Amino acid sequence: MELRLLQEREAEQIYHTYMERDFPPSELKPFSSVQGLLRRGLYEPLALYEDGALAAYAWQTVLPDTPGALLDYFAVLPDRRGGGVGTRALQALAAYYAPRKQTLIIECEHPAFAPDPAVAKRRVGFYLRAGARATAMESLLFGVWYQIYALPCGGAESDADIRADLETLYRVMVPEPYYRGNVIFFGG
């Protein structure tokens, strides 16, 4: 699997072509927010290719001083699902971040609060089978409830360290006054 860091124009094309289709509006930040993070060097949109064709994409928030990176968006193209592409993509991401990050932090919609609990349970199962571990953390982000998972890259972080990473990452991504009341972490 080949990973390629996208330039802003390429990221915008994937955003409008795929992400607007793959994610509900409540979970998709405006592209202008992505642009701001990109221009500050805090966001890494990656495209994952197999056999020369786009197979998946994974967009991360990455800060220089945090040992964890946040998997902000991840999707396998519909025609590539069910064949192991997602697992290979996560393994490739872990290897990509291993030299500089300990953990890839994953937020997965909480099945008990998801519009489609069966889909949310399948996502949780996918991440666990791919090597992620469940943490003792949950979050409520702009009204959407998530469970937090950790995919080891270059080491292993405690739940307390992952919580500290998430708080730092979100403080950078979500300015005040939007952070207060819209970004809430539990556990860890």
Order of alpha helices (4+ residues) and beta strands (2+ residues): beta-alpha-alpha-beta-beta-beta-alpha-beta-alpha-beta-beta-alpha-beta
